[in-house]
Every structure is written in C-alpha cells, then in structure tokens.
Amino acid sequence: MRNETLYSGGFYTGAPTPRDDSHLLGRRALQDVQDAAPLTIYFRCTDDYYHLYIRSHATYTGHCVSKDFAGVLGAFLPAGSDTSSFNLLSLENRIITLENMGNDLQRVRLKTRHSKQIGGIRRRGAPYSYMAEVDDQGLVFKLRINERNASFLSDPDEI
C-alpha cells in the first residue's frame, strides 16, 4: 500500500489516497528485506523474446509479468497479444537466449520487446522503487536457471 497525494498544480490539502500496489514488482535494498525468497519465473521463449509466467507466489502463480499503462511491471493475467514480452540482454546490451547461456547463473538486463530497458523508478508515497521501463540503462538481474526445457503446464511433451 502507498499513500498518493494527487494534485494538478498548486498545493494539495486533501487526504492521501491509498493505492494497492501489491500486484506491482518492487525493489528494496537487501538490508531492508529479511529472508526474501527469490521469485520463480517460467521464461516462455518465442524466437528471441520471452513471456514471463510467475510460478512461486501464492496469489499470483499463473499470472504474467507484464507492464501497465505507465510502463510499471506487475503480475497480470495473461492477455494474449497485450501481454508484455521481453528480451534478455547481456551486460554488453546484446539480445541473448537460453542457448547463449552456458552456465546456470547469469547476470542479465531485461528489456521490453521493441522498447526500453527495465530499471527502478520512484512513485509518490512508496517507500521503495518499482520495476519499470526507464530511458537509461536498466538494472542488472541475477538469473538462476533451475531447469532447462521445462514443460509449461505439467505436460512432459510440451516445452
């Protein structure tokens, strides 16, 4: 939850509006988080881009990581062609896929397909930053590959 004070110039004198941002992806400093479990995400590859499906959250398993109207990433139900897709970038900002990753621990950047890299932004009333499209170079993520060529839905023939 964050408290937003909306105004259009001048001074705002009303009560803050509470906003439920629990479906959005946030980022906090490591020292601020106790025993944070990493998020497990299924990377569904098509050509050189990925759709990201959440697999380890009690509320949002089966949802996709996608962007909202403001370019902020969150957990959203799959929406066909409206679901955001992503490219993985090397630290040299080249598009890479699983085939380019020899090790199961990688440092990568994330970029929305045909758009901007993913970094952190601040929103009024929030004590942390949100994952969103940014104009500058994006954040470096630590990607741990748990399984390669895993089935999407518990169907061993589906990869």
Secondary structure, DSSP 8 states (H G I E B T S, - for coil): -EEE---SSS---S--EEE--TTB-EE--GGG-SS-----EEEEEETTEEEEEE-S-TTTTT-EEEE-TTSBEEEE---GGGS--EEEE-TTS-EE-GGG--SSEEEEEEEETTS-EEEEEE-TT-SSEEEEEESS----EEEE---SS--SSS-TT--
